[in-house]
Amino acid sequence: MRKFNVTVNGKIYSVDVEEVGGDSTVAATPVAAAAPAPAAKPVVGDGTPLKAPMPGLILGLAHKDGDTVKKNEKVVVLEAMKMENDINAPSDGVITYVVKKGDNVDTGAVLAYIK
């Protein structure tokens, strides 16, 4: 009997496996069970949220935190399906970014707040 840890849907199970004959051997090394990743804390910001319209990769930020932006001005470049998409400010104000270059985001993720 060999003992293995198996993770299914984030839950870790300890299982015993019995080898039952045959000449072929498979070497498997059980991996130490890692603690589940903590749930991401919701980001609470002040101002109008700028949300991702689709999942993708943040390729760039057009401004720095604290810069003043105008409505419909490009503030984030999001790559989705091998295309670069400009994400524009929903209103005039001062921008505070939640994401950084290289982040992967899901649809509806807050990218920045404009106050």
N, C-alpha and C positions, 0 to 999 in steps of 0.2 A: 504494500500500500504506500502510495505517495500522497503527500498533503499539498494542496494548492489553494491559493486565494483567488477567487473569481469575482469580478465586479460586474454587476448587472444593474443598469439604470441608476448608477451612483451608489448602490448598496453593495457592500462587500460580504461575500459568503466564503466560508472555509469548507473545502470539499476534500474528500479522500478518493483517490483514483487507484484502482487495482489493475495491474498489467496482467493480461491473460494470454500468455503464449505468444508464439511467433518469434522469428529471428530478428526482425527489424527493431531497432531501439531508437527511441526519440528522446533526446536530452532536453529536458525542460527545467528551467530554474524558476521557482516561484519568486515573484516580485513582492517586496514588502508593500503592504497596503498603505496607500497614501491617504491622508486625511482629506475628506471632501473639501473642495474649494469653498470658501465662505461666499455667501450670496452677495452679489454686488449691492452696495448701498445706493438707494435712490439719491439722485442728485437734486437738491432743492436749490433753486436759484431765484434771483430777483429779476423780474422783467419778463419780456416776451420770449418764450422759448423758440429756438430755431431747431426744427426736428428733421431727421433724415427721411426723405421721401421713399427710400429704398435701401436695402442692405448694401454695404460696400466698404471700401477701404479709403481712409482719409489720406489724400495725396498731398494736401497743402492747406494752409490757413493764410488768407489774404491780408490779415491784419494782426496786430498784437493786442493782448488783453488791455482794455482801457482806451482803445482807439474809438473815435467817433465814426459811425457809419451812417450812410443814407439808405432809405428804403430802396430795395431792388439792386443794391450794390453787392457784388460778389464778396462772400466772406469765407466760404469753404469750397474746396475742390474734392469731390467724392468720385472715386472710380467704382463703377458698377458694370458688370458684363463687358469688361474691356473698353469701356467708354468713360471719358472724363466728363463729369457733370458739375456745373457751377451751381452752388447753393447760395441763394441771394438773401439778403436781410429782409425780414418781413416788415420792418419799421425803422424809423430813424432812431438813433440812440448810441449809447456806449456799449461796446461788446465785451462779454466775458465768456471765454471759451471753456467748454467742458471737456472736449476731446483734444487730442494732439495728433500730429502727423504720424501716420503708421497705424493708427487705431482702426480696428474693424468694428463696424456698427451695424445694428439691425434696423429694420424699418421702424420709424417712430422714436428712435433714440434721440435724446436732446444733445445737440452739437454745441450750442452756445445760448446765452441769454443776451437780450438787448434791452437795456434799461434807459 
